[in-house]
Amino acid sequence: MVTLSICVGSSCHLKGSPEVIERCREEIRKRHWEEKVELKAAFCLSCCSHDGVAVRIGEEIVPGIRPENVGQLFDDKVAPLL
C-alpha cells in the first residue's frame, strides 16, 4: 500500500489542496488502485515557499503539485512503487 499525505495546512489550502485531493481521488479510481493507494491529510510539510501543494509519498516530499499535474505525479512517483 502506498500512502499519499497531502498537505492541508493554511498555505497549501490556499494553493489548492482541496482540488489536488479531489484529482488524486479521481486518479485512484481511474487506475483502479483503491486497494493499493491510500490518501491522507497532513499538516505542514515545510514546503510553504514552493508554488503548489506539498505531497508526501512514503518518506519523500514532493512540492509544487497542482490539479493539472496530479496525473504526472501518479505516473512518476506512485506507479513505480506499486
BASE-185259 format. One record per residue (C-alpha): residue in one letter; y, z, x. Coordinates in steps of 0.25 Angstrom, whole numbers, plus 5000, padded with zeros to 4 digits. Layout:
! BASE-185259
AYZX
...
***
This chain:
! BASE-185259
M500050005000
V501449965005
T502550055001
L503949995000
S505050104999
I506350044994
C507650124997
V508350174984
G509450254992
S510850224987
S511150114998
C509950034995
H510050054980
L511449994981
K510849884989
G509849844978
S508549934980
P508249934965
E508249774965
V507349784978
I506349874971
E506249784959
R506049664969
C504949744976
R504249774963
E504349624959
E503749584973
I502649684972
R502249634958
K502349484962
R501449504974
H500449594966
W500649714976
E500749824966
E499549894973
K500049864987
V501549894987
E502250024983
L503750034980
K504450164983
A505950204983
A506450264995
F507850334998
C508650295010
L507850215021
S509050225030
C509450075029
C510750095022
S511550005031
H510649885029
D510849785018
G509849785006
V508749895003
A507849965013
V506349965010
R505350045018
I503949975019
G502950075025
E503850125036
E504650005038
I506050005032
V506549865028
P508049865025
G508849745018
I507949725006
R508549654995
P507949604982
E507949464987
N507149495000
V506049584994
G505049474994
Q505249455008
L505149605011
F503749595004
D503349475012
D503749525025
K503549675025
V502649715013
A501549595013
P501149615028
L500849765024
L499849735013
***
